Amino acid sequence: MSDFFKPRTDVAPFNFDLLVLPEFTLMGLATTMEPLRAANRSANQELYRCGCYRTTVNLYARQAASPSPRTRASNRTRRVMH
């Protein structure tokens, strides 16, 4: 058996963080995550790790002023699954 088919134990999982915007379809999210889940399952190890976030900021509204530099991204997004 060649080295190509052997499990890779020396590599950490590749992290994907997905930002789900308002009115984003579940089908779009599923078609993004399902191939990664299938790859993990067929490899019998975690090659990919997904995290989904949703925004609490209305991205479509016009803002009078730019956000304060003190406003951190963690205050504007919320993790919904891992």
C-alpha positions in Angstrom: 0.0 0.0 0.0 1.4 3.4 -0.9 1.8 6.2 1.6 -1.0 8.1 -0.1 -3.7 5.9 1.4 -2.2 5.7 4.9 -4.0 7.8 7.6 -2.3 11.1 8.4 -1.7 11.3 12.1 0.9 14.1 12.1 -1.4 16.9 10.9 -3.9 18.9 12.9 -7.4 19.3 11.5 -8.0 22.2 9.2 -10.4 24.7 10.8 -13.3 26.2 8.8 -15.2 29.1 10.4 -18.3 29.9 8.4 -20.1 33.2 8.9 -23.8 32.7 8.2 -25.4 36.0 7.0 -29.1 36.9 7.2 -31.3 35.1 4.7 -28.5 32.6 3.9 -30.1 29.3 2.9 -29.7 26.0 4.8 -29.0 24.3 1.5 -26.0 26.5 1.0 -24.7 25.7 4.5 -25.3 22.0 4.0 -23.5 21.9 0.7 -20.5 23.6 2.3 -20.3 21.3 5.3 -21.3 17.9 4.0 -18.2 17.2 1.9 -16.0 18.0 4.9 -18.1 15.7 7.2 -17.9 12.9 4.6 -14.1 13.3 4.3 -13.8 13.0 8.0 -16.0 9.9 8.1 -14.2 8.2 5.2 -10.8 8.9 6.6 -11.9 7.7 10.1 -10.2 10.8 11.6 -10.9 14.5 11.9 -9.3 16.2 8.9 -11.7 19.2 8.9 -13.3 21.0 11.8 -16.2 23.4 11.1 -17.6 26.2 13.2 -20.7 28.3 12.3 -21.2 31.9 13.3 -24.0 34.2 12.7 -23.8 38.0 12.8 -25.8 40.2 15.1 -25.0 43.3 13.1 -27.4 44.4 10.4 -25.0 44.4 7.4 -27.5 46.0 5.1 -28.3 49.0 7.2 -26.4 52.2 6.5 -24.4 53.4 9.4 -23.8 57.1 10.1 -20.4 56.6 11.6 -17.8 53.8 11.3 -17.7 51.4 14.3 -15.5 52.3 17.2 -12.0 50.7 17.1 -12.8 49.3 20.5 -15.6 47.2 19.1 -14.3 43.7 18.8 -15.5 41.1 16.3 -16.5 38.8 19.1 -19.1 41.4 20.1 -20.6 41.3 16.7 -20.7 37.5 16.0 -22.0 34.6 17.9 -21.0 30.9 17.6 -24.1 28.8 16.8 -22.5 25.3 16.4 -19.2 23.5 16.4 
